[in-house]
Amino acid sequence: MLTLHSADLVVPGAGTEPIADGAVAVEGGTVAAVGPYDEVSAAYPGARTRRWACVLTPGLVHRGAGPLLDRAYHPDPREADELGTEPLTGAALDALAMDDARWGGSARRGLQRLLRHGVTAVAGPFPRPAVRTAVARAGLATVAGGDPDAPVPPLDPLDPPAGTDPQRAFAGALVPGARADLAAFAVPDLAALAATGAAACRATVLAGRLAYRGR
């Protein structure tokens, strides 16, 4: 089915001109068209429309995903009273009895949290087999260039205190023929996204599939 994702502002990619009241047409798992909503909707009159009252961008890449998934434990919600909800590292991680099954579950939860931050691509490597399997099954794109020895980073790939330019975190561009990885953020523009961070994500589309939708 062909779907139009429309938004107050569409940013097709790094260095591109934002499109006010724009739309991205998605067919299957790929981008079919990008442009002003009136033009795209006229070209695809039978398409289903999803309206996002926010900024729509390419999905984000988390370049520290290797350490974040391979060297941090993401607690199960049922463990929140005992372990809290934030990733555990260092002595807190050392105190846990970890095996392959527990690492796999941790990675799956970590990937879900990344989707809630608009992440559609992750940088490896992922030395643990259980983590590698979880990444492969999640359907996120994988890219090279990660540093397995880097400190465990924040979940937010924009890391607001660091002032990361959102365009530097785009995993790709919204152009016809590209994989349809998109993220919608409840902010008015990219400057606000940089200040607020990717926790403002309201929806993540992964290869044309709505993988996360917030409230």
Disulfide bonds with the S-S distance in Angstrom:
none
